[in-house]
Structures are given as C-alpha cells and as structure tokens.
Amino acid sequence: MDALIVSLSSRHFGCYVDGVCVNNLSYADDMVLLSASVCGLERLLRVCEEYALSHGLKYNVAKSQFMVFEAGCNRPSNVPPVILNGSPLERVDRFKNLGHIVTTDHRDDADI
C-alpha cells in the first residue's frame, strides 16, 4: 500500500489545502480518494487500477462508493458515473471512515 500512496501523492491532481495537494487519506487497507472534480477522481482511480493490476490485486466494487460534497445548499445533480474496474460505483450521501460519519453537507449531526 505504501507504493500506491506514494504514487497517488506524487500526482498533482486532487484537492488543495493551503497550497498542498491532498488526494488520498489512508489507514491500513482503507483509502479515501479526494478530488475537486470527477475527472480528477477518475485519474486517481486509474492509478489505483494500474497498481492493483501490477500487484495481482482486485478492488471490491461492491464495497467502493463515491460521494459529492455540497457547496452551501447546492447539491450537484448532473454528476457523471464514476467507474472502477468497468463497473459504476454507488453514489452515497454518507459513509463511515475510521469511526466518523462523513456526510455531503459537512455536518456532524450523524455522529452525535
């Protein structure tokens, strides 16, 4: 996994926080990819697919999801499908990451 993290981190597409590109958050075998666009996310997924192929691994599409954060009260509706290993990923409004529930509206009500 370290080589994949290094490979992803060396790309300069993702989300920028204080001028630093952050495109993956990883802990053990859990990974969250971050991108400001679907195009950027697809590029990150291609890096993951290439890594998996070269290491004899396969992502479980049934356990993989994507989420689009809201900007204020705007919820993007025309989001193209996100594909992993030829299958579309499920779009969700919330997911649990390291015990914290992340939601599209950035609120922590679901954790309380």
C-alpha beads as a LAMMPS data file, in Angstrom:
LAMMPS data file: protein, C-alpha beads

112 atoms
111 bonds

1 atom types
1 bond types

-500.0 500.0 xlo xhi
-500.0 500.0 ylo yhi
-500.0 500.0 zlo zhi

Masses

1 110.0

Atoms # bond

1 1 1 0.000 0.000 0.000
2 1 1 2.897 2.371 0.663
3 1 1 3.889 2.335 -3.010
4 1 1 0.318 3.157 -4.036
5 1 1 0.155 6.031 -1.543
6 1 1 3.455 7.400 -2.865
7 1 1 2.255 7.041 -6.453
8 1 1 -1.015 8.848 -5.733
9 1 1 0.685 11.551 -3.670
10 1 1 3.196 12.255 -6.450
11 1 1 0.339 13.240 -8.780
12 1 1 -0.692 16.849 -8.593
13 1 1 -4.416 16.405 -9.015
14 1 1 -6.779 16.220 -6.093
15 1 1 -7.828 18.792 -3.524
16 1 1 -5.538 21.575 -2.415
17 1 1 -5.339 22.509 1.256
18 1 1 -3.169 25.544 1.989
19 1 1 -1.317 25.004 -1.290
20 1 1 -0.661 21.290 -0.664
21 1 1 -2.256 18.668 -2.901
22 1 1 -4.162 16.117 -0.816
23 1 1 -5.647 13.323 -2.904
24 1 1 -5.714 10.327 -0.566
25 1 1 -6.296 9.626 3.095
26 1 1 -5.151 6.155 4.026
27 1 1 -5.129 3.957 7.095
28 1 1 -4.158 0.279 6.818
29 1 1 -6.139 -1.018 3.814
30 1 1 -8.781 1.752 3.907
31 1 1 -8.351 4.592 1.456
32 1 1 -10.333 7.716 0.662
33 1 1 -9.566 9.498 -2.609
34 1 1 -10.161 13.250 -2.765
35 1 1 -10.699 15.285 -5.899
36 1 1 -12.288 18.589 -6.817
37 1 1 -13.726 17.036 -9.994
38 1 1 -14.949 13.731 -11.370
39 1 1 -12.187 13.923 -13.991
40 1 1 -9.550 14.137 -11.248
41 1 1 -11.183 11.278 -9.353
42 1 1 -11.140 9.121 -12.483
43 1 1 -7.425 9.829 -12.903
44 1 1 -6.794 8.752 -9.302
45 1 1 -8.857 5.602 -9.831
46 1 1 -6.771 4.735 -12.915
47 1 1 -3.621 4.943 -10.770
48 1 1 -5.264 2.562 -8.274
49 1 1 -6.351 0.163 -11.035
50 1 1 -2.838 0.095 -12.537
51 1 1 -1.349 -0.580 -9.105
52 1 1 -3.834 -3.390 -8.433
53 1 1 -3.189 -4.972 -11.834
54 1 1 0.590 -4.896 -11.391
55 1 1 0.318 -6.434 -7.899
56 1 1 -2.283 -9.123 -8.629
57 1 1 -4.992 -7.348 -6.638
58 1 1 -8.606 -6.512 -7.411
59 1 1 -10.786 -3.839 -5.854
60 1 1 -14.139 -4.886 -4.459
61 1 1 -16.507 -2.634 -6.412
62 1 1 -19.397 -3.627 -4.125
63 1 1 -17.572 -2.054 -1.159
64 1 1 -16.401 1.038 -3.070
65 1 1 -18.510 4.177 -3.170
66 1 1 -18.227 7.844 -4.055
67 1 1 -19.651 10.981 -2.541
68 1 1 -20.067 14.529 -3.825
69 1 1 -19.937 17.248 -1.179
70 1 1 -22.495 20.021 -1.226
71 1 1 -21.375 23.620 -1.690
72 1 1 -23.641 25.617 0.598
73 1 1 -27.174 24.481 -0.197
74 1 1 -26.284 23.366 -3.745
75 1 1 -26.291 19.621 -4.338
76 1 1 -24.753 18.772 -7.717
77 1 1 -27.195 16.586 -9.639
78 1 1 -25.552 16.145 -13.051
79 1 1 -22.624 14.037 -11.883
80 1 1 -21.356 11.520 -14.435
81 1 1 -20.907 7.912 -13.334
82 1 1 -17.657 7.044 -11.595
83 1 1 -16.226 3.761 -12.900
84 1 1 -13.889 1.298 -11.155
85 1 1 -12.847 -1.931 -12.881
86 1 1 -15.505 -1.316 -15.534
87 1 1 -18.358 -1.044 -13.018
88 1 1 -20.116 2.120 -11.847
89 1 1 -19.692 2.993 -8.180
90 1 1 -22.640 3.727 -5.913
91 1 1 -23.103 7.405 -5.052
92 1 1 -23.775 7.858 -1.336
93 1 1 -24.772 10.768 0.906
94 1 1 -22.753 9.481 3.869
95 1 1 -20.064 6.963 4.714
96 1 1 -18.176 5.876 7.790
97 1 1 -14.424 6.487 7.816
98 1 1 -12.386 5.410 10.844
99 1 1 -15.475 5.581 13.043
100 1 1 -16.561 9.043 11.888
101 1 1 -19.626 9.523 9.695
102 1 1 -18.848 11.844 6.789
103 1 1 -21.841 13.491 5.101
104 1 1 -22.321 15.570 1.965
105 1 1 -23.390 18.615 3.986
106 1 1 -20.190 18.614 6.142
107 1 1 -22.201 18.436 9.371
108 1 1 -21.504 16.126 12.291
109 1 1 -25.146 15.550 13.348
110 1 1 -24.964 11.885 12.291
111 1 1 -22.132 11.289 14.776
112 1 1 -23.906 12.862 17.721

Bonds

1 1 1 2
2 1 2 3
3 1 3 4
4 1 4 5
5 1 5 6
6 1 6 7
7 1 7 8
8 1 8 9
9 1 9 10
10 1 10 11
11 1 11 12
12 1 12 13
13 1 13 14
14 1 14 15
15 1 15 16
16 1 16 17
17 1 17 18
18 1 18 19
19 1 19 20
20 1 20 21
21 1 21 22
22 1 22 23
23 1 23 24
24 1 24 25
25 1 25 26
26 1 26 27
27 1 27 28
28 1 28 29
29 1 29 30
30 1 30 31
31 1 31 32
32 1 32 33
33 1 33 34
34 1 34 35
35 1 35 36
36 1 36 37
37 1 37 38
38 1 38 39
39 1 39 40
40 1 40 41
41 1 41 42
42 1 42 43
43 1 43 44
44 1 44 45
45 1 45 46
46 1 46 47
47 1 47 48
48 1 48 49
49 1 49 50
50 1 50 51
51 1 51 52
52 1 52 53
53 1 53 54
54 1 54 55
55 1 55 56
56 1 56 57
57 1 57 58
58 1 58 59
59 1 59 60
60 1 60 61
61 1 61 62
62 1 62 63
63 1 63 64
64 1 64 65
65 1 65 66
66 1 66 67
67 1 67 68
68 1 68 69
69 1 69 70
70 1 70 71
71 1 71 72
72 1 72 73
73 1 73 74
74 1 74 75
75 1 75 76
76 1 76 77
77 1 77 78
78 1 78 79
79 1 79 80
80 1 80 81
81 1 81 82
82 1 82 83
83 1 83 84
84 1 84 85
85 1 85 86
86 1 86 87
87 1 87 88
88 1 88 89
89 1 89 90
90 1 90 91
91 1 91 92
92 1 92 93
93 1 93 94
94 1 94 95
95 1 95 96
96 1 96 97
97 1 97 98
98 1 98 99
99 1 99 100
100 1 100 101
101 1 101 102
102 1 102 103
103 1 103 104
104 1 104 105
105 1 105 106
106 1 106 107
107 1 107 108
108 1 108 109
109 1 109 110
110 1 110 111
111 1 111 112
